[in-house]
Amino acid sequence: MTYKQILFYTILILCFAVSIVFVNHNYSFYERPIAKVIETNLEDTTESIDIHDNEDKIFSQSIIAELKNGEEKGHLIHLTNEYSSSGGYDQEYHVGNDLFVSIDSNTVQNKELTGTINDVKRDKYVLIIAWIFIFTLLFVGKKQGLFSIISLAVNAILLSYSLDIYLKTSNMSLLLICSISVILFTGISLLLVNGFNEKTFAAIVATLLGTFISLLITYLVMWLTAEEGLRYEEMQFLTRPYKMVFMAGVLIGSLGAVMDVAITMSSSIFGLYENNNSIPIKALKTSGLDIGKDIMGTMTNILFFAYISGSIPMLILYLTNDSPLAFTLSMNLSLELARALAGGIGIVLTIPIGLYTSIFFVNRKRARL
């Protein structure tokens, strides 16, 4: 290992250790009271059966916790928690859990504090998962893994900033903001990970063309069918145009899969060319189409399962309560299927677009030799 590598891994391990210590002792940075569970007791268990013969158990749990911040820091607080075996909107708490609580105002003057549980402090668990993700990327991807982490962080900040702009400027189109963001996402991600070269430029062009053409096709289909079959009930609490929000979601959602296909096609074509600079264009087209056919099915399935997986809890809830299958699927999957189909169109279109864009840049590179 070189000196720079040793220094980098030393800083990385130091950051890991400092972040773990910090997140386990950062109570004073929160305004809401936090209590650490030190004792739990199961008080009562009740069985329940609803009209559809769904069985469940309701448990009542008494908790003693120690307040870790605020004016009552160090005092004990008595809490009550009701949870079910299904755990839909509740959970059992254990010794060591950190809880956000509300202290009953009428007990502040007394020695025995009582309150209610509002939420769980989960930052330590999120941090551990984040570090596992970072270490895995660095172990597998090395330098490219580091750039992937940087691009992911930059894109997350950029997306947050874009949504913040939209919320503060109601007269600005969300689709326009997301379109600009997509261009920036694509450029930042591909240039950071793959560098400034023809392969990256070909992937950027193919990604943008594939994404925006699929969005245009989706919009035309929705216009021609008058959006029949799309259920926007999950957006009913929005105060913004739901159709524009849906289209922006389609645009952002399909970008990742399209970008993956574009860089795969570009890397494959340039890899074939670099192994044999005299390879005929016809051979590049044949090989590129074969590669595209191989990845087309898997990428489409990945997109489908990624969208549908988020609806599984609601599907189970509807079906458990005897909702008709057609109604259940229509209510919960119409938008997800539309997003998956739009992304699938983008994937299929990006294969020939990526192929011919890469060949164009290969010919430019060959002409300079």
Residue, then its C-alpha position, 0 to 999 in steps of 0.5 A: m500500500t502506498y502512503k496515500q492509501i494508508l492515509f486515506y484508510t486511516i482517515l476513513i477508519l477515524c471518521f467511522a469511529v468518530s461518527i459512531v461515538f457521536v451518534n451514540h452521544n448526540y442527545s443534546f443536539y435534539e430539541r425534542p426530549i429523548a429517553k433511553v429505555i432501562e426497564t420494560n414489563l409486559e402488563d397485558t395481552t389481548e386477542s382480537i379477531d376482526i369481521h374478516d377473521n383476521e387474528d391479532k394480539i394486542f400487548s400492553q407494555s410499561i416502560i421506565a426510561e431515563l431522560k438524556n437531554g433537556e431540563e429533566k435530563g437524568h430523571l426517570i420517566h414512566l411510559t406505556n406502550e401498546y403494540s400488536s403482533s402484526g406491528g403495522y403502526d407500532q412496535e415492541y420496545h426493548v432495553g437500550n432503545d432511544l425514544f422521542v417522548s413528550i413529557d406530560s405537563n402536569t407531572v413536571q412538578n412531581k417526582e414521578l414523570t409520565g409521558t407518551i412515546n412519539d417516535v424512535k431515535r434511529d440515527k445510529y442504525v441508519l449510520i451503521i447501514a450507511w457505513i456498510f454501504i460505503f465500505t462495500l463500495l470501496f472494497v469492490g469499486k476502489k477508486q470508482g467506488l469512492f467517486s460513486i459515493i461522492s456522486l451519490a452524495v452530490n446528487a442527493i443534495l442536488l435533488s433536495y435543493s431542487l425540491d426545495i426550489y419547487l416548494k418555495t416557487s409555486n409558479m415554477s414547473l416541477l417537470l422543468i426543475c427535474s429535467i434540469s436536475v436529470i441533466l446534472f445528475t447524469g453529467i455528475s454521476l458519469l463524469l465522476v465515475n468514468g472520467f472525461n472520455e468518449k465512452t462517458f460522453a456517449a453514455i451521457v448522450a444516450t442516457l439523456l436521449g433515452t430518458f427524455i424520449s421515454l418521458l415524451i412517449t409516456y406523456l403522449v400515451m397518457w394524452l391519447t388515453a385520457e389517463e384512463g386507469l391511472r388512480y391518483e388517490e395516493m396523491q390526494f393530499l397534495t396541493r400541487p398538480y398531481k399529474m406534474v408530480f407523477m410525470a416528474g417521478v417517472l422522469i427521475g425513476s427511469l433515469g437510473a435504469v436508463m443510465d445503467v443501460a447506457i453506460t453498459m452499452s458504451s463500455s461494451i462497444f469501447g471495450l471491443y474497440e480497444n481490444n481490436n482497433s480494426i474491428p469492423i463497424k458491422a461486428l460492433k453493431t452485431s455484438g452491441l445488439d447481442i449485449g443489449k438483448d442480454i441486459m434488456g430483460t434483466m433490467t426491465n425486471i429489476l425496474f418492475f420489481a423495484y416499483i412493485s415491491g413498495s406496494i406489497p404491504m398495501l396489497i396484503l392489507y387490501l386483500t386481507n380485508d376482502s377487497p376484490l382483486a381487481f380493485t386492489l390491483s387498480m388502487n395500488l399498482s396503476l401508478e407503479l405499473a405506469r412508472a415501470l412501463a415508462g422505465g421499460i420503454g426507456i431501457v429498450l430505446t436506450i439500447p439502440i441509442g447507446l449502440y449508435t451513439s457509441i459507434f459515432f464516438v468510436n468513429r470520431k476516435r478512429a478518425r483522429l488516429 
